[in-house]
């Protein structure tokens, strides 16, 4: 079974709802929640137990015609069956 987890830090000056929307622009979670990190910082966490949750990201990569490059990059980032990569959340806030 696949587990997909997306995390995004929300700084004190950022609107948590906009950070959530940035995640939802590229990911279809089963659940999403906010954790308080203290000092005004929060962590928005979204999880899914299906690779179907990545359909929006896949479609964006296809639309930008960078699917092969992204796949090649991601394959290099796999360690012990875990893939970790980072996206710029500001760029994806505008995508929706």
ABEGO torsion letter per residue (X at the ends): XBBBBBBBBBBAABBAAAAAAAAAAABBBABBBBBBAEGGBBBBBBBBABAAAAAAAAAAAAAAGAAAAAAAAAAAABBGGBBBBBBBAAAAAAAX
